Amino acid sequence: MITADVVSFSYGRTLVLDGVEVAVAPGQVVGLIGPNGSGKTTLLRTLYAALTPRAGLVALDEKPIGDLRPRELALRLAVVAQEGSGELPLTVADTVLLGRAPHLTTFQRPGRGDHRIAAAALARVGVRHLADRVFAGLSGGEKQRVLIARALAQQADHLLLDEPTNHLDIRYQHEVLALVRRLGVTTVVVLHDLNLAARYCDELVLLDTGRVAATGTPDVVLRPEVLEPVYGIGVQRIATDDGVQLLFRPLDHEEKPA
Ligand SMILES: Nc1ncnc2c1ncn2[C@@H]1O[C@H](COP(=O)(O)OP(=O)(O)OP(=O)(O)O)[C@@H](O)[C@H]1O
C-alpha cells in the first residue's frame, strides 16, 4: 500500500502540490490525471522519494518512504519515469537486466535465473526480438516498452508509471495497460488519455493546479461536470457496450457562431 498524506511540495517559492491525499490499496491501479502542469509528475516523484515533500508524508505500507534504504526501496518499488534511462550504450537485454540489480549483492553478477526473468519481461511487452539491439538506437515506443520490461524484471510489489503509453501505438497502449492490470501489483500511473484511464484504473485522482479536484472510481470522476471546469473543454460521456467513452470538444469553438 502506498499513501501520500497531506503532501505539499514547492519548487523554490512556487507551491506545486498543496495538501494532496492519495491512498493506493494493495493490488489497486490508481490513475493520476489532470491538465498539463497540474502536478502529476511532481506527485509521482514524491511517491518514489525522488522529491521530498515540504509537508506531509509518503509511506509504503505505513513506513515513511524516507526511512527506506535505496536498495530496500528498489525491491519494493519499480518506476518507469518520463525522463527515460539516459543514453548508456547498453543492449536492450542489459538494460532490462539492470532491473535485477536490487536482487543482487554489490559484486554479484546476474545469474541464469536473472537472465530468464529479464527475457520473460521482454517477451511480456513484445520486444524480445530487440534483446541484442543497443537501447539508445530504438524508437520512442520500443524504448518505452523496454523500460516497462525493466520495471517488470525488478519484480517489485509497487509500480509507478509516468505516462507509460507515451510513444506507444494504440495496440500497445492497451496491451501495456492490460498487462499492468494483470500483474496485480499496487500501481500508480499518470495518464493523459481519459478513456484509457476509464478502462484500466480502479480509482482516479484528478489534480488541478496542485490540488486534488476529485477522487474516486472512473465512474465518479469521469463526468462532464467534474472534468469541464478542470480541463476547460466540453466533455460528452457515452455509455457503450464496452464501457464509458468520453468525447471532447473545444468550448471556444462551440461558443463561436459558425
Ligand atoms: N524542476 C522544476 N523546477 C521548477 N518548476 C517545475 C519543475 N518541474 C516542474 N515544475 C513546475 O511544477 C508544475 C507541475 O509540474 P508537473 O511536471 O508535476 O506537472 P504535470 O501535471 O506532470 O504536467 P504534464 O501533464 O505537462 O506532464 C508546473 O507548473 C511546472 O512548470
PDBQT file of the ligand as one rigid body, heavy atoms in Angstrom, charges set to zero:
ROOT
HETATM    1  N1  LIG A 301      12.248  21.282 -11.854  1.00  0.00    +0.000 N 
HETATM    2  C1  LIG A 301      11.287  22.203 -11.800  1.00  0.00    +0.000 A 
HETATM    3  N2  LIG A 301      11.555  23.465 -11.390  1.00  0.00    +0.000 NA
HETATM    4  C2  LIG A 301      10.592  24.403 -11.307  1.00  0.00    +0.000 A 
HETATM    5  N3  LIG A 301       9.288  24.168 -11.605  1.00  0.00    +0.000 NA
HETATM    6  C3  LIG A 301       8.968  22.928 -12.014  1.00  0.00    +0.000 A 
HETATM    7  C4  LIG A 301       9.935  21.893 -12.132  1.00  0.00    +0.000 A 
HETATM    8  N4  LIG A 301       9.312  20.773 -12.562  1.00  0.00    +0.000 NA
HETATM    9  C5  LIG A 301       8.006  21.100 -12.729  1.00  0.00    +0.000 A 
HETATM   10  N5  LIG A 301       7.802  22.400 -12.386  1.00  0.00    +0.000 N 
HETATM   11  C6  LIG A 301       6.510  23.089 -12.401  1.00  0.00    +0.000 C 
HETATM   12  O1  LIG A 301       5.661  22.427 -11.497  1.00  0.00    +0.000 OA
HETATM   13  C7  LIG A 301       4.323  22.374 -12.010  1.00  0.00    +0.000 C 
HETATM   14  C8  LIG A 301       3.855  20.941 -12.040  1.00  0.00    +0.000 C 
HETATM   15  O2  LIG A 301       4.654  20.229 -12.982  1.00  0.00    +0.000 OA
HETATM   16  P1  LIG A 301       4.462  18.687 -13.233  1.00  0.00    +0.000 P 
HETATM   17  O3  LIG A 301       5.510  18.261 -14.206  1.00  0.00    +0.000 OA
HETATM   18  O4  LIG A 301       4.367  17.982 -11.966  1.00  0.00    +0.000 OA
HETATM   19  O5  LIG A 301       3.017  18.691 -13.920  1.00  0.00    +0.000 OA
HETATM   20  P2  LIG A 301       2.292  17.546 -14.754  1.00  0.00    +0.000 P 
HETATM   21  O6  LIG A 301       0.887  17.532 -14.288  1.00  0.00    +0.000 OA
HETATM   22  O7  LIG A 301       3.068  16.274 -14.681  1.00  0.00    +0.000 OA
HETATM   23  O8  LIG A 301       2.365  18.172 -16.218  1.00  0.00    +0.000 OA
HETATM   24  P3  LIG A 301       2.361  17.493 -17.678  1.00  0.00    +0.000 P 
HETATM   25  O9  LIG A 301       0.987  16.941 -17.880  1.00  0.00    +0.000 OA
HETATM   26  O10 LIG A 301       2.605  18.683 -18.565  1.00  0.00    +0.000 OA
HETATM   27  O11 LIG A 301       3.439  16.470 -17.747  1.00  0.00    +0.000 OA
HETATM   28  C9  LIG A 301       4.381  23.058 -13.362  1.00  0.00    +0.000 C 
HETATM   29  O12 LIG A 301       3.952  24.385 -13.214  1.00  0.00    +0.000 OA
HETATM   30  C10 LIG A 301       5.830  23.010 -13.737  1.00  0.00    +0.000 C 
HETATM   31  O13 LIG A 301       6.191  24.114 -14.553  1.00  0.00    +0.000 OA
ENDROOT
TORSDOF 0
